[in-house]
């Protein structure tokens, strides 16, 4: 049996939430001197939603994925897009995703999207999810839970249609490995795609979306403040108010709030350098 060696890339970058910011995405690729034949992108999820062109963003992401130049995890806005496609949710007025559903390649795009993972290992030192990993999960266990969710999304469509409405339950409960069925998958999805604050038992709190200087509900902290020693650094997006400024030995925030007038951020894996472009003004590029 012939063993194919993994491809060695010139540069690999992890990029924060695109949110349909097609212009900023392309300007960032120019700033990176990105070569799709030599380089690799890893995306934090939330490919679509509030930006100016979700359709072309999704098309470009899929094209780069198809040639092996990109891997993405799914975020909460990507789940919402899939749920809207399946008729579970109406199109959100705040989201600029309507053109996707009238596009001739809609089904092709969304079928591809639903087969993407929720957790990946960009290299042997990092792990990437959209929102993070809760403190009471080991990374290897999180990988297993993420695979459970990915199998449900990429499996039978009738079963996915049964799951999707359950992901929008407002029930708040702590994690237990004894959970089963839709309740288990919902909580896995909540941790991996929606989490910001949790208590010491891993119970989530969803109302808080501000920055760390603001008052938080009693007993809750950012998930990464419940410090756990891990062998892999957790790379995550989702929390735009952090402005990609959280950088410790064990976590790295990468959502620079591009869609809100902030930055679209790329994190170069080999040396942890940040390269970013302004989300709304192409004269304000920052290569630091």
N, C-alpha and C positions, 0 to 999 in steps of 0.2 A: 504494500500500500504506500503510495506516494504522500508524503506530508508536505503541505504547502506552508511555507514560512509566512508569518504575518507581514503585511506591508509596512515598510519603514517610511515614515513621512518626514518631510523637511521641517514643517512646523505644525503643531496642533494647538487649536484655540477653543476655549469654552466661552460661548457667547450668551449674554443675559437675554431676558424676555424680548422677543421681536415685536409682539403685539401688532403685527401687520404694518410695521414701519418699513415699507419697502425701500424708500429713498435712503433712509439711514443705514439699512442693511447693506445696500450696494456701496454707499460711501465708506462704510467700515471695511468691506472687502478690498476696496482700493487702498485704504490706509494700511491694511495688513499685507498689501502686495500678494493677495491670495491667489494661489495657483491650484486649480482644482485637480490637476494631475499629480501634484506633489504634496499638497497640504490637506489637513483634515479639520473639520469643524464639529464641535459638540454643542448642542443647543440645550438651554435650560427649560425649554417648553414654553407654553403660551406663544405659539407661532402667530396666532391671529388675535384679532378683536378690535381694539380701539384706534389703531393706526389708519393711515390713509388708503392702504391697498392690501387688504388681507388675501385677496385672491392671488395676486401675482407673487406675494410673499410665500404662500403655501405652494404654489407651482414651483418656485425656485428651490425651496427647501426639498421638495420631493425629487426634483431633477438631480440635485446634488447628492441626495441620499441614494438614488438609483445607480449612480456611478461610483458609489463608495467614498465620496468626499465629505459626507456629513452623517452624523447620528444625532437624533433628538430624543429626549424623553417627552412624555405628555404632561401638560399642565392643566389647571382647572378650566381655562378658557378653551383648550382643545377638547376636553370632555364636553363642555357646553356646546361646542360646534357639532360634535358627534351626536349629542342628544337632540339638538335642533334638527339635524339631518334625518334622524329616526322619528321625528314627530313628537318627541317627548316634551320639548320646550318650544315656545314661540321664539322668533328672532328678537333678540334684545335691541331696543331702539338705540342704546348707547354703543352697541357693537356695529362696526362697519363690515359685517360678514354677509349681508344679503346677496351681493353679486356671486358669491360662491355657489349658492343654491340654484341659481339660474344658469350657471356655466355648463357648457357641454361636457366637461370633464369632471363634474361634481362628484359623481359616484366613484370614479377612479381615484380622485383625491382623498375622499373620505374613507374609502375602503383601505387605502394605503395608510392613512392616519391612524385608523383604529388598530392597526397591527404594530404600532410603535411601542417601545418599552416604557416603563415608569422609573426604572433605575438602571444605570450603566456604570461601568468602570472605565473612565477615560485612560487611566494608566494604573500601575501597581501601587500608586500612592494616594489615589483619589477615588471618590464615589460621587456620582451626580444624580440628583433628583430635582424636581421642580421646587418643592417647598422645604425639603430637609429630611432628617431622620430623627424620630423622637428619642429622648434619652434612654428609654427603657428597652429599646431594640438594639441588638447587635447588628452590625452591618450585614453579616452573612444571613441573618434571619430576615432583615429588611429586603434583601435580594430575593429570598424565597417568597415573601409576601407580595412583592412587586410582580413576581412572575405569575402568582395566582391571579392577580388583577389583570395582567396583560393577556393571560390565557382567556379570561372571561371576555375581554374586549375583542380579541382577535378570533374568537370562536363563532359558534352558531349565532346568526343574527336574531333569531327568535328569542334565544336565551338572553342576548344582550338587551333586546327590547324590554325584557322583564326586569333586568338589573337596573337600567338607567334611571327609571323614576325613583328607585330606592336610594340612589346616590344623593338625592336632594332632600332627604329627611332632615329635620332640625334636631333630631335626638342627639344628646350629648352624653357620652358614656366613656368610662375608661377602657383601655384595651385589655382583652383576655384572649389567650390563645385557644380558649374553648369556644369562642364565638364561631358561628357557622353561617353559611348562606349569604344572603344579601347584606345582613348586618355586618358581617365580617368584612366583606368586600368594600362596603361603604366606609368603614373606619380606616381601612388600608388606604383608600383613595383620599380620605380627609387628611391623613398624616402626610402622604407623599405629595399632594397637590394643593392643599389649602392651609396647612398649619402655619401659625405664627406664634401664638402663646399656648403654653400648657402648664398644668400644675405638676407637682412632684410625682403624681400617679400616672401622668400622661393624658389626663383629661383635657380636651381642647377647649379653647375659647375663641370665638370667631368674630366678635364685634370690634376688637381692637385692630386697627390698620395703620396707626400712626408711627412716628419714629420713636427711638428708645428714650428720648428725653421727656416724653409725655407720660402722664399718670396711667398705670396699668391696673386692671382689676386685682383686688387683694388675693394673694396666693398664687398668682400666675406670673410666669416669666417667659421671655423668648425661649423657644425650645433649646437654643444653643447655649443659653446661660446655665442650664442644668448640666454642668460639665461632666463629660464622660471621656475617659481615655480610649482613643481608637487608633488603629493602625493606618486608617485612611482619612484624609481630609475630606470633609463634606462640602461639595460645591453646590450652590443653590441659587435660585432666582426668586420670583414670586413677590417679594416684599419690597416694593418700589420705594417706600419711605426711607429705607435704609441707605439708598443712593449708592449701593455697592461699596459701602465704607467699612463693613464688618470684615476684618481680616485677622484671624488668629491662627495658632498652630493647628487647630482642629476644624475650622470652618472658613469658607470664603463666600461672601454674598456677591452676586453678579448682576442683579437687576438694578440698573442705573436710572430707571424711571424715564427711559427714552420717550415713551408715548405721552408723558406728562411734561415734556420740555427739558428733561434731564439728558442723560448720556446713554448711548448704546455701547456696552462694554464688552471687550474681548480679553480673556485671561490666557496668556501663553503658557502652556503647561511646562515647557522645559526650564523656564526661569521665573515664572510667576509674575511676569511683567503685564501691566494693564495697558491696553490700547483702546481708545474710545473716540467716538464722534458725537457731536452735538445732535440731539434729536430733531431740532427744528431749523437750524441755521448752518448751512454747509460751510460758512466762513469761520466757524468756531470749532475746528477740530483740535482735539487734545491727544497727543501721542505719548502721554506719560503714564 
